[in-house]
Amino acid sequence: MASTDNSSKQSSRHAPWWAVLIITALIALALFGDKGVLRALQANRQKAGLEAEVKALEAANAQLRREIEALRSDRRTIENLARKELGMVKDDELVYQFRNRPKTSGTDSGPTREEPSDQ
């Protein structure tokens, strides 16, 4: 009789293997499933990124609306844009164009002069 009591105490102390398997499967499903915790965390990060992108696009959109309104109503804005983008000038203005010097290697001591050769 002592052996029967001993075996029942032993089985009650250790959970059956199938219960451990079911609990492990449920935990794995809760973490890695389609509606799991990890997927929810990823969705929250993606949502935050998209909200930041929407906010930036709304700010850019507002800036473009201000530019459109200025182009519709302000002649000075149109004139400045024509000067900058199209290179337009008024009839009584002079335009000075400066060429950029090409960069040379070494020290630049100013213009050089070639000596005539004696031939």
N, CA, C and O atoms as CSV, one atom per row, in Angstrom:
chain,resi,resn,atom,element,x,y,z
A,1,MET,N,N,0.815,-1.181,0.000
A,1,MET,CA,C,0.000,0.000,0.000
A,1,MET,C,C,0.860,1.247,0.000
A,1,MET,O,O,0.475,2.293,-0.521
A,2,ALA,N,N,1.986,1.117,0.572
A,2,ALA,CA,C,2.880,2.257,0.636
A,2,ALA,C,C,3.355,2.649,-0.744
A,2,ALA,O,O,3.605,3.826,-1.004
A,3,SER,N,N,3.482,1.676,-1.638
A,3,SER,CA,C,3.943,2.000,-2.983
A,3,SER,C,C,2.880,2.759,-3.764
A,3,SER,O,O,3.229,3.583,-4.610
A,4,THR,N,N,1.605,2.515,-3.516
A,4,THR,CA,C,0.528,3.224,-4.199
A,4,THR,C,C,0.485,4.672,-3.752
A,4,THR,O,O,0.329,5.562,-4.588
A,5,ASP,N,N,0.617,4.933,-2.477
A,5,ASP,CA,C,0.635,6.300,-1.968
A,5,ASP,C,C,1.840,7.060,-2.497
A,5,ASP,O,O,1.753,8.250,-2.802
A,6,ASN,N,N,2.938,6.381,-2.601
A,6,ASN,CA,C,4.175,6.991,-3.078
A,6,ASN,C,C,4.056,7.396,-4.547
A,6,ASN,O,O,4.527,8.469,-4.925
A,7,SER,N,N,3.443,6.568,-5.372
A,7,SER,CA,C,3.311,6.880,-6.797
A,7,SER,C,C,2.300,7.985,-7.036
A,7,SER,O,O,2.481,8.782,-7.957
A,8,SER,N,N,1.240,8.063,-6.240
A,8,SER,CA,C,0.265,9.141,-6.415
A,8,SER,C,C,0.847,10.478,-5.977
A,8,SER,O,O,0.543,11.508,-6.579
A,9,LYS,N,N,1.673,10.477,-4.944
A,9,LYS,CA,C,2.343,11.705,-4.523
A,9,LYS,C,C,3.323,12.167,-5.591
A,9,LYS,O,O,3.465,13.365,-5.835
A,10,GLN,N,N,3.984,11.234,-6.215
A,10,GLN,CA,C,4.972,11.563,-7.238
A,10,GLN,C,C,4.294,12.157,-8.475
A,10,GLN,O,O,4.808,13.114,-9.055
A,11,SER,N,N,3.168,11.615,-8.882
A,11,SER,CA,C,2.482,12.131,-10.066
A,11,SER,C,C,1.828,13.474,-9.792
A,11,SER,O,O,1.696,14.281,-10.711
A,12,SER,N,N,1.419,13.738,-8.573
A,12,SER,CA,C,0.809,15.025,-8.267
A,12,SER,C,C,1.854,16.130,-8.171
A,12,SER,O,O,1.537,17.303,-8.366
A,13,ARG,N,N,3.084,15.767,-7.875
A,13,ARG,CA,C,4.150,16.764,-7.810
A,13,ARG,C,C,4.616,17.181,-9.196
A,13,ARG,O,O,5.031,18.326,-9.374
A,14,HIS,N,N,4.564,16.325,-10.151
A,14,HIS,CA,C,5.016,16.615,-11.512
A,14,HIS,C,C,3.808,16.734,-12.432
A,14,HIS,O,O,2.925,15.877,-12.438
A,15,ALA,N,N,3.787,17.811,-13.206
A,15,ALA,CA,C,2.683,17.995,-14.152
A,15,ALA,C,C,2.836,17.002,-15.289
A,15,ALA,O,O,3.960,16.676,-15.672
A,16,PRO,N,N,1.741,16.518,-15.829
A,16,PRO,CA,C,1.830,15.596,-16.967
A,16,PRO,C,C,2.476,16.288,-18.162
A,16,PRO,O,O,2.372,17.506,-18.309
A,17,TRP,N,N,3.129,15.529,-18.995
A,17,TRP,CA,C,3.860,16.085,-20.140
A,17,TRP,C,C,2.934,16.788,-21.115
A,17,TRP,O,O,3.338,17.774,-21.732
A,18,TRP,N,N,1.720,16.320,-21.274
A,18,TRP,CA,C,0.796,16.943,-22.223
A,18,TRP,C,C,0.351,18.323,-21.745
A,18,TRP,O,O,0.099,19.204,-22.568
A,19,ALA,N,N,0.249,18.527,-20.438
A,19,ALA,CA,C,-0.124,19.840,-19.913
A,19,ALA,C,C,0.996,20.850,-20.179
A,19,ALA,O,O,0.739,21.999,-20.539
A,20,VAL,N,N,2.219,20.411,-19.998
A,20,VAL,CA,C,3.372,21.281,-20.274
A,20,VAL,C,C,3.413,21.631,-21.759
A,20,VAL,O,O,3.697,22.770,-22.129
A,21,LEU,N,N,3.130,20.654,-22.596
A,21,LEU,CA,C,3.124,20.877,-24.041
A,21,LEU,C,C,2.035,21.871,-24.449
A,21,LEU,O,O,2.277,22.749,-25.276
A,22,ILE,N,N,0.857,21.738,-23.882
A,22,ILE,CA,C,-0.248,22.656,-24.205
A,22,ILE,C,C,0.076,24.070,-23.738
A,22,ILE,O,O,-0.150,25.033,-24.471
A,23,ILE,N,N,0.594,24.198,-22.548
A,23,ILE,CA,C,0.938,25.529,-22.027
A,23,ILE,C,C,2.035,26.169,-22.869
A,23,ILE,O,O,1.977,27.363,-23.163
A,24,THR,N,N,3.028,25.385,-23.255
A,24,THR,CA,C,4.100,25.901,-24.113
A,24,THR,C,C,3.551,26.348,-25.460
A,24,THR,O,O,3.950,27.390,-25.980
A,25,ALA,N,N,2.644,25.569,-26.023
A,25,ALA,CA,C,2.042,25.935,-27.312
A,25,ALA,C,C,1.229,27.217,-27.194
A,25,ALA,O,O,1.282,28.064,-28.086
A,26,LEU,N,N,0.482,27.372,-26.114
A,26,LEU,CA,C,-0.312,28.590,-25.915
A,26,LEU,C,C,0.578,29.825,-25.749
A,26,LEU,O,O,0.269,30.893,-26.278
A,27,ILE,N,N,1.655,29.677,-25.030
A,27,ILE,CA,C,2.588,30.800,-24.856
A,27,ILE,C,C,3.226,31.169,-26.189
A,27,ILE,O,O,3.348,32.349,-26.520
A,28,ALA,N,N,3.631,30.161,-26.952
A,28,ALA,CA,C,4.228,30.431,-28.266
A,28,ALA,C,C,3.227,31.107,-29.186
A,28,ALA,O,O,3.583,32.028,-29.921
A,29,LEU,N,N,1.982,30.659,-29.153
A,29,LEU,CA,C,0.947,31.273,-29.982
A,29,LEU,C,C,0.689,32.715,-29.553
A,29,LEU,O,O,0.494,33.589,-30.397
A,30,ALA,N,N,0.687,32.965,-28.249
A,30,ALA,CA,C,0.464,34.323,-27.752
A,30,ALA,C,C,1.599,35.259,-28.150
A,30,ALA,O,O,1.371,36.445,-28.384
A,31,LEU,N,N,2.808,34.740,-28.226
A,31,LEU,CA,C,3.948,35.584,-28.584
A,31,LEU,C,C,4.118,35.729,-30.090
A,31,LEU,O,O,4.308,36.839,-30.589
A,32,PHE,N,N,4.052,34.626,-30.811
A,32,PHE,CA,C,4.446,34.623,-32.213
A,32,PHE,C,C,3.285,34.488,-33.195
A,32,PHE,O,O,3.524,34.503,-34.402
A,33,GLY,N,N,2.070,34.360,-32.748
A,33,GLY,CA,C,0.929,34.183,-33.639
A,33,GLY,C,C,0.594,35.453,-34.406
A,33,GLY,O,O,1.220,36.496,-34.215
A,34,ASP,N,N,-0.416,35.346,-35.289
A,34,ASP,CA,C,-0.821,36.495,-36.105
A,34,ASP,C,C,-1.286,37.669,-35.252
A,34,ASP,O,O,-1.089,38.825,-35.630
A,35,LYS,N,N,-1.887,37.391,-34.132
A,35,LYS,CA,C,-2.346,38.451,-33.232
A,35,LYS,C,C,-1.552,38.421,-31.931
A,35,LYS,O,O,-2.067,38.770,-30.868
A,36,GLY,N,N,-0.318,38.009,-32.025
A,36,GLY,CA,C,0.527,37.862,-30.850
A,36,GLY,C,C,1.113,39.178,-30.377
A,36,GLY,O,O,0.955,40.220,-31.013
A,37,VAL,N,N,1.777,39.102,-29.268
A,37,VAL,CA,C,2.366,40.276,-28.624
A,37,VAL,C,C,3.450,40.896,-29.507
A,37,VAL,O,O,3.500,42.116,-29.660
A,38,LEU,N,N,4.307,40.073,-30.080
A,38,LEU,CA,C,5.383,40.610,-30.917
A,38,LEU,C,C,4.824,41.312,-32.149
A,38,LEU,O,O,5.342,42.350,-32.562
A,39,ARG,N,N,3.776,40.755,-32.731
A,39,ARG,CA,C,3.152,41.379,-33.904
A,39,ARG,C,C,2.513,42.714,-33.514
A,39,ARG,O,O,2.559,43.672,-34.285
A,40,ALA,N,N,1.920,42.780,-32.325
A,40,ALA,CA,C,1.314,44.022,-31.851
A,40,ALA,C,C,2.375,45.091,-31.620
A,40,ALA,O,O,2.159,46.258,-31.946
A,41,LEU,N,N,3.515,44.705,-31.063
A,41,LEU,CA,C,4.601,45.670,-30.859
A,41,LEU,C,C,5.119,46.196,-32.194
A,41,LEU,O,O,5.386,47.389,-32.339
A,42,GLN,N,N,5.259,45.306,-33.158
A,42,GLN,CA,C,5.714,45.717,-34.488
A,42,GLN,C,C,4.696,46.663,-35.127
A,42,GLN,O,O,5.078,47.650,-35.756
A,43,ALA,N,N,3.417,46.371,-34.970
A,43,ALA,CA,C,2.372,47.230,-35.532
A,43,ALA,C,C,2.388,48.608,-34.876
A,43,ALA,O,O,2.174,49.616,-35.550
A,44,ASN,N,N,2.639,48.660,-33.575
A,44,ASN,CA,C,2.706,49.953,-32.887
A,44,ASN,C,C,3.891,50.780,-33.373
A,44,ASN,O,O,3.770,51.993,-33.545
A,45,ARG,N,N,5.041,50.132,-33.596
A,45,ARG,CA,C,6.203,50.860,-34.120
A,45,ARG,C,C,5.924,51.379,-35.529
A,45,ARG,O,O,6.281,52.507,-35.869
A,46,GLN,N,N,5.291,50.552,-36.332
A,46,GLN,CA,C,4.968,50.962,-37.697
A,46,GLN,C,C,3.971,52.119,-37.679
A,46,GLN,O,O,4.089,53.051,-38.474
A,47,LYS,N,N,3.002,52.064,-36.789
A,47,LYS,CA,C,2.009,53.133,-36.669
A,47,LYS,C,C,2.678,54.451,-36.288
A,47,LYS,O,O,2.354,55.496,-36.852
A,48,ALA,N,N,3.605,54.407,-35.340
A,48,ALA,CA,C,4.306,55.624,-34.921
A,48,ALA,C,C,5.117,56.201,-36.077
A,48,ALA,O,O,5.143,57.416,-36.270
A,49,GLY,N,N,5.776,55.341,-36.842
A,49,GLY,CA,C,6.540,55.815,-37.997
A,49,GLY,C,C,5.648,56.444,-39.051
A,49,GLY,O,O,5.994,57.475,-39.627
A,50,LEU,N,N,4.508,55.831,-39.304
A,50,LEU,CA,C,3.580,56.376,-40.298
A,50,LEU,C,C,2.973,57.697,-39.831
A,50,LEU,O,O,2.762,58.604,-40.636
A,51,GLU,N,N,2.694,57.806,-38.539
A,51,GLU,CA,C,2.164,59.066,-38.013
A,51,GLU,C,C,3.183,60.191,-38.163
A,51,GLU,O,O,2.816,61.319,-38.493
A,52,ALA,N,N,4.447,59.897,-37.924
A,52,ALA,CA,C,5.495,60.910,-38.099
A,52,ALA,C,C,5.614,61.304,-39.565
A,52,ALA,O,O,5.799,62.479,-39.882
A,53,GLU,N,N,5.508,60.331,-40.454
A,53,GLU,CA,C,5.583,60.623,-41.890
A,53,GLU,C,C,4.397,61.475,-42.334
A,53,GLU,O,O,4.562,62.398,-43.132
A,54,VAL,N,N,3.212,61.173,-41.827
A,54,VAL,CA,C,2.023,61.965,-42.162
A,54,VAL,C,C,2.192,63.395,-41.673
A,54,VAL,O,O,1.839,64.340,-42.380
A,55,LYS,N,N,2.725,63.559,-40.479
A,55,LYS,CA,C,2.931,64.900,-39.923
A,55,LYS,C,C,3.904,65.701,-40.789
A,55,LYS,O,O,3.677,66.883,-41.049
A,56,ALA,N,N,4.978,65.064,-41.231
A,56,ALA,CA,C,5.948,65.746,-42.093
A,56,ALA,C,C,5.325,66.101,-43.436
A,56,ALA,O,O,5.571,67.186,-43.964
A,57,LEU,N,N,4.529,65.208,-43.990
A,57,LEU,CA,C,3.873,65.489,-45.270
A,57,LEU,C,C,2.842,66.605,-45.138
A,57,LEU,O,O,2.683,67.414,-46.052
A,58,GLU,N,N,2.147,66.652,-44.014
A,58,GLU,CA,C,1.191,67.740,-43.789
A,58,GLU,C,C,1.909,69.084,-43.697
A,58,GLU,O,O,1.412,70.086,-44.210
A,59,ALA,N,N,3.070,69.115,-43.050
A,59,ALA,CA,C,3.845,70.357,-42.962
A,59,ALA,C,C,4.330,70.785,-44.345
A,59,ALA,O,O,4.268,71.967,-44.684
A,60,ALA,N,N,4.811,69.835,-45.145
A,60,ALA,CA,C,5.254,70.158,-46.504
A,60,ALA,C,C,4.082,70.631,-47.348
A,60,ALA,O,O,4.226,71.545,-48.160
A,61,ASN,N,N,2.931,70.016,-47.161
A,61,ASN,CA,C,1.737,70.412,-47.900
A,61,ASN,C,C,1.323,71.835,-47.534
A,61,ASN,O,O,0.947,72.615,-48.409
A,62,ALA,N,N,1.390,72.173,-46.254
A,62,ALA,CA,C,1.047,73.530,-45.817
A,62,ALA,C,C,2.013,74.547,-46.417
A,62,ALA,O,O,1.593,75.628,-46.829
A,63,GLN,N,N,3.308,74.212,-46.471
A,63,GLN,CA,C,4.299,75.107,-47.076
A,63,GLN,C,C,3.999,75.317,-48.557
A,63,GLN,O,O,4.074,76.441,-49.052
A,64,LEU,N,N,3.663,74.253,-49.258
A,64,LEU,CA,C,3.331,74.377,-50.679
A,64,LEU,C,C,2.078,75.220,-50.884
A,64,LEU,O,O,2.008,75.993,-51.839
A,65,ARG,N,N,1.092,75.085,-50.009
A,65,ARG,CA,C,-0.121,75.920,-50.111
A,65,ARG,C,C,0.219,77.400,-49.915
A,65,ARG,O,O,-0.334,78.262,-50.599
A,66,ARG,N,N,1.136,77.695,-48.973
A,66,ARG,CA,C,1.547,79.095,-48.775
A,66,ARG,C,C,2.251,79.631,-50.019
A,66,ARG,O,O,2.028,80.773,-50.419
A,67,GLU,N,N,3.105,78.802,-50.629
A,67,GLU,CA,C,3.791,79.227,-51.852
A,67,GLU,C,C,2.801,79.461,-52.985
A,67,GLU,O,O,2.937,80.425,-53.739
A,68,ILE,N,N,1.819,78.597,-53.108
A,68,ILE,CA,C,0.803,78.765,-54.152
A,68,ILE,C,C,0.042,80.057,-53.939
A,68,ILE,O,O,-0.189,80.809,-54.886
A,69,GLU,N,N,-0.346,80.318,-52.710
A,69,GLU,CA,C,-1.091,81.547,-52.415
A,69,GLU,C,C,-0.236,82.779,-52.699
A,69,GLU,O,O,-0.742,83.773,-53.220
A,70,ALA,N,N,1.043,82.727,-52.367
A,70,ALA,CA,C,1.933,83.857,-52.650
A,70,ALA,C,C,2.079,84.059,-54.152
A,70,ALA,O,O,2.108,85.199,-54.616
A,71,LEU,N,N,2.170,82.991,-54.911
A,71,LEU,CA,C,2.287,83.122,-56.367
A,71,LEU,C,C,1.001,83.651,-56.988
A,71,LEU,O,O,1.050,84.324,-58.017
A,72,ARG,N,N,-0.124,83.369,-56.398
A,72,ARG,CA,C,-1.402,83.861,-56.926
A,72,ARG,C,C,-1.626,85.336,-56.595
A,72,ARG,O,O,-2.281,86.047,-57.356
A,73,SER,N,N,-1.093,85.794,-55.476
A,73,SER,CA,C,-1.470,87.128,-55.015
A,73,SER,C,C,-0.323,88.138,-54.959
A,73,SER,O,O,-0.592,89.339,-54.985
A,74,ASP,N,N,0.912,87.724,-54.887
A,74,ASP,CA,C,2.024,88.647,-54.663
A,74,ASP,C,C,2.902,88.734,-55.913
A,74,ASP,O,O,3.552,87.761,-56.298
A,75,ARG,N,N,2.911,89.916,-56.542
A,75,ARG,CA,C,3.697,90.106,-57.763
A,75,ARG,C,C,5.198,90.024,-57.478
A,75,ARG,O,O,5.964,89.571,-58.329
A,76,ARG,N,N,5.617,90.452,-56.303
A,76,ARG,CA,C,7.037,90.407,-55.964
A,76,ARG,C,C,7.534,88.960,-55.899
A,76,ARG,O,O,8.656,88.670,-56.312
A,77,THR,N,N,6.712,88.067,-55.390
A,77,THR,CA,C,7.081,86.650,-55.341
A,77,THR,C,C,7.255,86.099,-56.747
A,77,THR,O,O,8.198,85.356,-57.017
A,78,ILE,N,N,6.348,86.464,-57.636
A,78,ILE,CA,C,6.447,86.013,-59.033
A,78,ILE,C,C,7.712,86.571,-59.675
A,78,ILE,O,O,8.417,85.857,-60.387
A,79,GLU,N,N,8.000,87.850,-59.422
A,79,GLU,CA,C,9.201,88.470,-59.990
A,79,GLU,C,C,10.467,87.787,-59.472
A,79,GLU,O,O,11.377,87.490,-60.247
A,80,ASN,N,N,10.523,87.540,-58.173
A,80,ASN,CA,C,11.699,86.876,-57.599
A,80,ASN,C,C,11.885,85.470,-58.167
A,80,ASN,O,O,13.010,85.046,-58.432
A,81,LEU,N,N,10.799,84.762,-58.350
A,81,LEU,CA,C,10.885,83.417,-58.912
A,81,LEU,C,C,11.353,83.462,-60.369
A,81,LEU,O,O,12.152,82.627,-60.793
A,82,ALA,N,N,10.851,84.447,-61.137
A,82,ALA,CA,C,11.279,84.583,-62.535
A,82,ALA,C,C,12.766,84.930,-62.611
A,82,ALA,O,O,13.468,84.442,-63.497
A,83,ARG,N,N,13.243,85.751,-61.710
A,83,ARG,CA,C,14.664,86.097,-61.695
A,83,ARG,C,C,15.519,84.880,-61.332
A,83,ARG,O,O,16.533,84.603,-61.973
A,84,LYS,N,N,15.094,84.171,-60.307
A,84,LYS,CA,C,15.891,83.055,-59.799
A,84,LYS,C,C,15.856,81.853,-60.744
A,84,LYS,O,O,16.905,81.313,-61.095
A,85,GLU,N,N,14.685,81.439,-61.148
A,85,GLU,CA,C,14.543,80.211,-61.927
A,85,GLU,C,C,14.790,80.417,-63.416
A,85,GLU,O,O,15.369,79.553,-64.074
A,86,LEU,N,N,14.357,81.557,-63.952
A,86,LEU,CA,C,14.436,81.769,-65.398
A,86,LEU,C,C,15.534,82.743,-65.809
A,86,LEU,O,O,15.801,82.905,-67.000
A,87,GLY,N,N,16.173,83.391,-64.840
A,87,GLY,CA,C,17.245,84.335,-65.153
A,87,GLY,C,C,16.744,85.612,-65.818
A,87,GLY,O,O,17.494,86.253,-66.554
A,88,MET,N,N,15.518,85.985,-65.578
A,88,MET,CA,C,14.936,87.174,-66.211
A,88,MET,C,C,15.425,88.441,-65.511
A,88,MET,O,O,15.701,88.445,-64.312
A,89,VAL,N,N,15.526,89.522,-66.300
A,89,VAL,CA,C,15.938,90.823,-65.778
A,89,VAL,C,C,15.021,91.888,-66.361
A,89,VAL,O,O,14.343,91.671,-67.365
A,90,LYS,N,N,15.018,93.035,-65.712
A,90,LYS,CA,C,14.246,94.161,-66.242
A,90,LYS,C,C,15.029,94.804,-67.378
A,90,LYS,O,O,16.227,94.563,-67.529
A,91,ASP,N,N,14.347,95.626,-68.181
A,91,ASP,CA,C,14.978,96.248,-69.347
A,91,ASP,C,C,16.146,97.157,-68.966
A,91,ASP,O,O,17.137,97.215,-69.694
A,92,ASP,N,N,16.049,97.858,-67.852
A,92,ASP,CA,C,17.085,98.820,-67.485
A,92,ASP,C,C,18.165,98.223,-66.580
A,92,ASP,O,O,18.965,98.976,-66.024
A,93,GLU,N,N,18.216,96.917,-66.416
A,93,GLU,CA,C,19.198,96.283,-65.545
A,93,GLU,C,C,20.350,95.701,-66.354
A,93,GLU,O,O,20.185,95.270,-67.495
A,94,LEU,N,N,21.516,95.702,-65.729
A,94,LEU,CA,C,22.685,95.055,-66.311
A,94,LEU,C,C,22.940,93.754,-65.562
A,94,LEU,O,O,22.768,93.673,-64.346
A,95,VAL,N,N,23.348,92.758,-66.300
A,95,VAL,CA,C,23.632,91.463,-65.691
A,95,VAL,C,C,25.127,91.223,-65.772
A,95,VAL,O,O,25.719,91.294,-66.849
A,96,TYR,N,N,25.726,90.943,-64.649
A,96,TYR,CA,C,27.143,90.593,-64.593
A,96,TYR,C,C,27.240,89.095,-64.342
A,96,TYR,O,O,26.668,88.568,-63.388
A,97,GLN,N,N,27.964,88.434,-65.204
A,97,GLN,CA,C,28.174,87.003,-65.028
A,97,GLN,C,C,29.648,86.765,-64.759
A,97,GLN,O,O,30.508,87.275,-65.477
A,98,PHE,N,N,29.934,86.005,-63.742
A,98,PHE,CA,C,31.303,85.692,-63.363
A,98,PHE,C,C,31.538,84.209,-63.604
A,98,PHE,O,O,30.749,83.355,-63.197
A,99,ARG,N,N,32.645,83.932,-64.277
A,99,ARG,CA,C,32.997,82.535,-64.496
A,99,ARG,C,C,33.748,82.033,-63.280
A,99,ARG,O,O,34.534,82.761,-62.673
A,100,ASN,N,N,33.505,80.820,-62.942
A,100,ASN,CA,C,34.256,80.190,-61.853
A,100,ASN,C,C,35.587,79.714,-62.395
A,100,ASN,O,O,35.656,79.099,-63.460
A,101,ARG,N,N,36.646,80.005,-61.651
A,101,ARG,CA,C,37.963,79.511,-62.046
A,101,ARG,C,C,38.036,78.024,-61.755
A,101,ARG,O,O,37.571,77.566,-60.711
A,102,PRO,N,N,38.615,77.273,-62.672
A,102,PRO,CA,C,38.788,75.848,-62.360
A,102,PRO,C,C,39.833,75.688,-61.269
A,102,PRO,O,O,40.844,76.390,-61.257
A,103,LYS,N,N,39.588,74.782,-60.377
A,103,LYS,CA,C,40.525,74.543,-59.277
A,103,LYS,C,C,41.727,73.793,-59.813
A,103,LYS,O,O,41.597,72.835,-60.576
A,104,THR,N,N,42.908,74.252,-59.395
A,104,THR,CA,C,44.140,73.586,-59.820
A,104,THR,C,C,44.776,72.935,-58.616
A,104,THR,O,O,44.570,73.365,-57.481
A,105,SER,N,N,45.541,71.909,-58.863
A,105,SER,CA,C,46.213,71.243,-57.755
A,105,SER,C,C,47.482,72.005,-57.409
A,105,SER,O,O,48.061,72.684,-58.258
A,106,GLY,N,N,47.899,71.890,-56.188
A,106,GLY,CA,C,49.117,72.577,-55.746
A,106,GLY,C,C,48.789,73.977,-55.261
A,106,GLY,O,O,47.627,74.323,-55.047
A,107,THR,N,N,49.827,74.770,-55.093
A,107,THR,CA,C,49.629,76.135,-54.617
A,107,THR,C,C,49.353,77.035,-55.795
A,107,THR,O,O,49.967,76.902,-56.854
A,108,ASP,N,N,48.441,77.936,-55.607
A,108,ASP,CA,C,48.070,78.868,-56.668
A,108,ASP,C,C,48.704,80.213,-56.348
A,108,ASP,O,O,48.274,80.901,-55.423
A,109,SER,N,N,49.710,80.583,-57.100
A,109,SER,CA,C,50.411,81.839,-56.837
A,109,SER,C,C,49.978,82.918,-57.817
A,109,SER,O,O,50.695,83.899,-58.016
A,110,GLY,N,N,48.833,82.751,-58.421
A,110,GLY,CA,C,48.346,83.763,-59.350
A,110,GLY,C,C,48.577,83.337,-60.783
A,110,GLY,O,O,48.981,82.205,-61.048
A,111,PRO,N,N,48.319,84.251,-61.708
A,111,PRO,CA,C,48.471,83.905,-63.122
A,111,PRO,C,C,49.938,83.682,-63.475
A,111,PRO,O,O,50.828,84.335,-62.931
A,112,THR,N,N,50.169,82.766,-64.376
A,112,THR,CA,C,51.538,82.485,-64.820
A,112,THR,C,C,51.710,82.983,-66.241
A,112,THR,O,O,50.751,83.099,-67.004
A,113,ARG,N,N,52.942,83.269,-66.570
A,113,ARG,CA,C,53.244,83.785,-67.895
A,113,ARG,C,C,54.317,82.918,-68.512
A,113,ARG,O,O,55.323,82.611,-67.872
A,114,GLU,N,N,54.105,82.527,-69.744
A,114,GLU,CA,C,55.110,81.710,-70.414
A,114,GLU,C,C,56.161,82.612,-71.022
A,114,GLU,O,O,55.848,83.653,-71.600
A,115,GLU,N,N,57.402,82.206,-70.888
A,115,GLU,CA,C,58.512,82.944,-71.485
A,115,GLU,C,C,58.639,82.525,-72.944
A,115,GLU,O,O,58.465,81.350,-73.268
A,116,PRO,N,N,58.934,83.451,-73.805
A,116,PRO,CA,C,59.122,83.074,-75.212
A,116,PRO,C,C,60.359,82.207,-75.362
A,116,PRO,O,O,61.367,82.423,-74.689
A,117,SER,N,N,60.276,81.249,-76.227
A,117,SER,CA,C,61.409,80.351,-76.439
A,117,SER,C,C,62.335,80.927,-77.500
A,117,SER,O,O,61.877,81.560,-78.451
A,118,ASP,N,N,63.626,80.711,-77.340
A,118,ASP,CA,C,64.619,81.207,-78.296
A,118,ASP,C,C,64.882,80.129,-79.334
A,118,ASP,O,O,65.649,79.199,-79.080
A,119,GLN,N,N,64.273,80.238,-80.467
A,119,GLN,CA,C,64.530,79.264,-81.520
A,119,GLN,C,C,64.976,79.947,-82.747
A,119,GLN,O,O,65.244,79.293,-83.755
